[in-house]
Amino acid sequence: MTEHLSRRDIDFLLHEWLDVSALTSRPRFTEHSRETFDAVLDLSEDIATKKFAPHNKKSDQNEPYVGDDGKVVLIDEIGDALDAYREAGLNAGGFDEELGGMALPNTVARASTTFFQAANASTSSYPFLTAGNANLIAKYGTAEQIDTWVRPLVEGRYFGTMCLSEPQAGSSLADITTKAAPADDGAYRITGTKMWISAGEHELTENIVHLVLAKAPGGGPGVKGISLFIVPKFLTDGTRNDVALVGLNHKMGNRGTTNTLLNFGDGTHSPTDGSGAVGYLVGDLHHGLQYMFNMMNEARIGVGFLATALGSAGYRQSLEYAKVRTQGRPVDAKDPAAPPVPIIEHSDVKRMLLAQKSYVEGSLALLLYCSSLLDDEQTLDDPEARDRAHLLLEVLTPIAKSWPSQWCLEANSLAIQVLGGYGYTKEFDVEQYYRDNRLNPIHEGAHGIHGLDLLGRKVIMHDGAGLALLIATVGETVARAREAADETAEYAEQLAESLGRLGEVTAALWAPGDPKLALANATAYLEAAGHVVIAWMWLEQVLAADASEAGRESVSAADSDFYQGKRAAARYFYMYELPKITTAFDLLAGLDRTTLDTEASWL
């Protein structure tokens, strides 16, 4: 079976670059060691390979449907895989021990989940949404709510969702209309409709815990009036809450995850007086969106990981195909009757494979780096260091969500191209990977929203402290790389120039004091900034590879090839990809008004 995710690359990033074993000196992780981290990764890779990957295609070809009894029907293999996941205790990976968790570093827990995402995007979505749901309640909920809802979520007996969007509102949460009315029993009654709710209905667990945004009385206009509520499918006494499945959305990819339209309080299931679904307020009234950002940001990083995992799966399959598929002869072949060669010998196929490798492994490095920032934010002793980690993570989150979603999708497109005509047939998996991955530029905020977030908020927050911290942090890598030899030092100069241009362009965009003009091309800014950040990740990996080789008395042939592969992908990125930002930065610096000045009637 083709490897979906390179374990060698995971080990390199965790141990040779990020040095996750050093985390065991911090009080939260003292019970762990490299041995326990590696054991979790071994277990994850094994279950993902044996239980998740085998039904990936079957779940794509057999979508969920609503049976005659009104219940959602899934193929049996999904439940079997999730049972194996739960029985292994992997639901509990990143949670504190007092909640029944393993207290793994976020960096290790995220690496573990990536094996499952690469093996089966759809089935992996159920427990990973649940983890975000439980983390939010654990942070903002009462002790009673934690006992009632978080512990069963951590155990895997319950699954969780996030219910934000509505048919008429889409991503504009200020326009939601779901209402929450206080009731005499101290809870609330929720009425309204939620759309695009992943894992919103199924029979996989005893209960489903919905986290629902709704407007309660006394709030201000727009997002100021939004509160957050726990709305379970079943109440604690076993009564069915008034949460009704209206229908399933049928998607181009990720088909094994139910995607639902839900009605809250329409009377289909009425546990009380028919006044709405029972909901329990999380935290304070009218702070719901603030709380929900905890889960949304976690989910955004998760979408980046999912996009990367799918890009990796496609890359690994196209790489193996290129090694065995023979076609054509070298352009300088003297004998026209010579046997055809494996297509991996052709330069253009190498280009496509290098592009995939640079996108996928650059993305994975960024996402694990972001995960390490969360570990720092949560466990460092120094408050200033925790604040720096938090701020840097804030700046990187829109890039960590959007860049992999765009470019690992491109990796999937290139995987199809490598396979040629076979690539777009259902007999091979790469066409499914593309369809599955196409959802991710929309999941958790469409691409353009994250451009607005990055340019309109993150890089200018605290009078530009976010951008200044990013530039300073990348600058530290540049300074180290300038001391290296030859190509690495050249990369450092190229990255330094790109970094300087990023700062100059950001200032130029905001200089006129016109937000509408500044943000008109925010997507171009997001993509260019993302390329700068991924170039940084590649320079970090080259430095880590050099240090690993220099620190060993001897290097095996396999390891030598691995490190040379890192250098080749970095070379590709600096030669082919990073120069693309010049055009984008020129456009941005010129304050182009093409989109602003185009009338809707012209389109």
Buried (B, 14 or more C-beta within 10 A) or exposed (E): EEBBBBBEBBBBBBBBBBEBBEBBEBEBBEEBEEEBBBEBBEBBBEBBBEBBBBBBBBBBEBBBEBEEEEEBBBBEBBBBBBEBBBEBBBBBBBBEEEBBBBBBBBBBBBBBBBBBBBBBBBBBBBBBBBBBBBBBBBBBBEEEBBEBBBBBBBBBEBBBBBBBBBEEBBEEBEEBEBBBBBBEEEBBBBBBBBBBBBBBBBEBBBBBBBBBBBBBEEBEEBBEBBBBBBBBBBBEEEBBBBBBBBEBEEBEBBBBBBBBBBBBBBEBBBBBEEBBBBBBBBBEBBBBBBBBEBBBBBBBBBBBBBBBBBBBBBBBBBBEBBEEBEEEBEEEEEEEEEEEBBBBBBEEBBEBBBBBBBBBBBBBBBBBBBBBBBBBBBBBEEEEEBBBBBBBBBBBBBBBBBBBBBBBBBBBBBBBBBBEEBBEEEEBBBBBBBBBBBBBBBBBBBBBBBBBBBBBEBBBBEEBBBBBBBBEBBBEBBEBBBEBEEEBBBBBEBBBEBBEBBBEBBEBBBEEEEEEBBBBBBBBBBBBBBBBBBBBBBBBBBBBBBEBEEEEEEBEEEBEEBBEBBBBBBBBBBEEBBEEBEEBBEBBBEBBEEEEEEEEEEE
